[in-house]
Amino acid sequence: MCMDARIDPIRILGLRPGDAHILRNPGALVGDQELRALAISQRKMGTTEVMVIHHTDCGAASLDEDELIAEIEADTGESPAWQRRPYETVAESVGRVRECDALPHRDKVRGFVFHVEDGRLVEVA
């Protein structure tokens, strides 16, 4: 789940504290560190399901993406990879989880987009 402070995963999922391990990072993209955390959660703490949740109204969406990417590439020599298209990126993230051999529980991996505007949670993958 994205680290966007407007999103309260406990509330939107109807959970109580302690019901789930919640990993939050910028853009909610699944990378090696997230896969490591999921492996620990599944292998050592007993979790069996994964929900990947991206969201609409990303703060970076109002930026001139091409200008920002050019600036970062000029400074670092690399192109950044973060969420801009939640419906496409959530499918990519779900795919990474489902393909990770380190995770013993890959059959219950679901992807969602949370609509910040009206609170809807839409399953997309």
N, C-alpha and C positions, 0 to 999 in steps of 0.2 A: 504494500500500500504506500502511496505517496506520503511524504512527510508534511504536506500542505496542512497548516494548522486549522483550516476550516473544516477538516474532515475528522469526525470522531468515530473510529471504527467500532468501538464498543456499542455506541448508540445506534449506528446505522445497521448493524448486524444483530441487534437485540441480544447482545452478550452481557455477561457479568464479568467483573475482573477475575482472571484466572481461568476463564473458559477457553482461551486460545492464545497461541504465541503469535504476536503481531510484529512483523518486520516492516519497518518504514524506511524509505530512502527517497531521494529526489527522483521524481518521475516514475517511481515504482517499477523500474526496469529490473529484470532478473539477470544478475551477473554472477561471477564466481563466488563472491562473498555471500550473496543471498542463497546460493545453492549449498554452500558450506553450512550456513545457519539452518537451512531446512534439513540437511543430513543429520546434524546434531539433534534437532527437534524430533525427527522421526526415530532415529536409532537410539537415542539416550533418554528421550522424554515421552515417547509413546504416541506422538501425533500420527495421524493416518490420512488426513485430508489437507489440501492446499487450496486457498482462494487467492487469486491474483486480482487486485482491484486497482484499476487506473481511474482517472476522473476527467471530466470536462472542465472548461474554464481554467486551464493551466495558466499560471502567471506568465509563463514565457510565450504563450500563444499570441499576445498582443504585440510582441516585438517583431521587428523586421528580421525574420529568421536568416535570410541570406546575408544581411549585414553583420549580424551577430556571429554567424559561422565564419565568415571571412575574417573578422577581428580575432576570433579564437585561433583559427588556423594560422594567421600571421604571427601571433604570439607564441604558439606552441608547436606548430608544424603538424597538428592533428585535427581532425574534424570531431566535434563532440557528438555523443550519442545519448540523447535524452528524449523523454516523452514529448511529442507534439501532436500526434494523432492517436488518441487513446484507443480507438477501435482497432487500429492496426497493431499498435505496440502491445496491447494486452494479449493478442493471439501469439505474437512472437515470444512473449514471456512465458505463457502457458506451455508453448512448445519446448522451451528450454527446460522447464521443470519435468515435463513428461519424458524427455530424452535423457535425463541425468541418471546414469547407472548407479550412482552412489545413493539414490533414494529408493528404499524398499517399497514405498507406497506411492505409485504414480498413476494409479487407476482413478483416483478421486481428486483430480486437479481441474478446477473450474476458473474461468476468467470473467470478470465483470467490469462494467464502466459505471462509476457513480456520477450522477448528474448533480453537480453542485447547485444548479439553479433551482431544482425542485425536489431534491432528495431521492430521486428514483435510482434504484440499483438494477441495472440491466445485464443479464447474463449473455455473453457473446461468444464464449469458447468453452 
